[in-house]
């Protein structure tokens, strides 16, 4: 997701259009990206470390974005 301090033009456009589609109660929309992948790891702790490393090194632009993740067992 974009840092909260940064402008989000897409989110702002969607927010301002919500009343036009009958949803005036929806405000402050923020638009980001969603990434899904599989990881083979010994356990959840190891997987968590590897996912965080992948986010910091490649998947997120930390200058303008934040990230969070969830792990699910298959």
Number of C-alpha atoms within 10 A of each C-alpha: 17 19 15 11 7 9 11 17 12 12 16 15 12 16 19 14 15 15 13 9 7 9 11 12 9 13 15 12 16 18 14 14 9 8 7 6 5 11 11 9 12 8 9 13 11 11 16 16 11 15 20 16 12 12 17 14 11 10 13 17 14 15 8 12 14 15 17 8 12 7 12 7 7 4
